Amino acid sequence: MRRYLTRKLITYVLAFFVGVTLDWALPHFMPGDPIQGMLSKYNVGSNASYAALYQQFSSEFGLNVPLWQQYLNFWHGVLTGNLGVSIYENPASVTSVVFQAMPYTLALLVPAVLLSYTLGNRLGAAAARRRFLDNWVLPVGYIFQAIPYAGLALLVPFLFGSLWHLFPTSLGYSENLIPTFDWTFISSLLDHWFLPFLTVFIVSLGGWAIGMRNLVIYELENDSSRYLRALGASERVVRGYAYRNASLPQLSGLALQLGVVIGGNIVTEIAFQYPGLGSLIYKAISNEDYFLLQGIFIFIVIGVLLANFIIDLVFISVDPRTRLSMQGAAA
């Protein structure tokens, strides 16, 4: 067990190192100058004033030193939690701006991922056993899976907002409300949350249902299921073993799909103007705020790696073959 966790930890540390390095490098090689972009919003009277302000802001944001030193300073900021000051939200810190948007993103991602995974697996397993249900789940699942997040983010607000007037189609809560812990504000949060959540949930649901349906059919027809039937096991027992065996590849697929779901969530937030990390990425790119962009990606990298590590631990607990192989390696 210790050896397995050590190998996993080393892998995640290396992945984190590569992710942080790419996070620092990509904005630095993007076209444009963030300081020039910020100063263009102000009416600077003379070239001398412009040059003085440019030098002041370059020093403030740490851009007046060589690239290798900027890279080391960035690592120091990552390890200490000080990711600098946001250009777009100046003088607010990057960490505070990201923490303000993160709860909205988590409120979309966590329920959408968990519910789509659970319900999709249940529907797929049921469709594998019932032909009538299979005739509906399979084509609908393919349709859901084929719809891009951006397309559904346009269709859902049109139907539920513009056409039927059931839910608001943008922002995180009503503009005339002040964030407070009361039912009026919470109900507004839920109303604005539902359509972005529905968009991410629907696209994810189809893939899980199709994958589980195919895996259960394979498990029900393989030699181990035939052997169980030959031993006199009931069909309910056979189906239970088939479902548990089919759940293992789905759990592995969950770790692989996290990046895709997060990317779709970003697109959805931008389409709905939902005040999460996705909308913040769009604002950071529009305002050439490299520091805010780097901070957002750092939190995304950490979140994906933590989620994958948790899934690895869950996989150990549900797969006896993994536990046995680890015991054998330890012996």
C-alpha positions, 0 to 999 in steps of 0.5 A: 500500500505504501509503495503504491501510494508513493508511486502515485504521489510521485506521479502527481508531483511530476504532473503538478510541476509540468502543469505549473510550468506550462501555466507560467510559460503559455501566458508569457508567450501570448501576444500583447503586453498586459501593462500596455493594455492596462495603461491604454484605459487611462488618459496619460498626458505625456510620453514621460508620464506613460514611461514612468507609469509603465516602469512602476507597474512593471516593477509592481507586477514583477515584469522588470526582471529576467524570465528565469527570475520571473519563473522562480518568483512564480513558483515562490508565489504558488508555494506560498499562496501569493499569486500576485495582483490582478490587472483586471481587478487591480488592486485585488489579489489574484487569490481573492478574486479566484476564491470569489468565483470558485464556489459558483464553479464548484456548485455547478461541477460537483452536482453535475459530475456526481449526478450524471455519473450515478444516474447515467450508470443506473440508466445504462445498467437498466437498459442493458437488461430491458430491451424497451428501455434500451430502445430509448436510452441508447439513441437519446444517450448518443444525442446527448453525447454528440451535442457540444456544450456550446450548442446546448448552452444556447438551446437550453436558455432559449427553451427554458428562458426565452420561450417558456420563461421558467428560469433566468438565462444569465448571471449568478443571481438577480442584479437588484439583490445584495448577497446575504444569507436569506431565502430571497437570495438563496432562491435567486441563486438556485434559479440562476444555477439551474440552467447552467447545471442542466447543460453540464448534466445533460451532456455528461449523462449520455456518455455514462449511460452508453458506456455502462450499457455496453459494459454490462452487456459484455459482462452478462455474456462473458464466460464468468457469467455463464459459469455462475449460471451453470453453478445455479446462481440466480439471474439477480446475482449474475447481474449484481456481479456484472454491474460491479465489474462494469463499474470499475472501467467507469470509475477509471473513465471518471478520472479521464473525463474530469478535464473534459467536463471542466472544459465544458463547464468553462464554456457553459459559464461563459455562455450563461455569464455565470460568475464562476471560473469560466467567466473569469477566464474570459475576462482575464483573456479579454483584459490581458490579465496574465496573472489572473489567468495563471492563478485560475489555471493553478487552482484548476490543476490542483483540483483535477489532481486532487480529484484524480487522487481521490478516485484512485483511492476509491478504486483501491477500495472497490477493486479487490484485484488491485488490493491483492496485487498491492499485497503481493508486491509488498510481500 
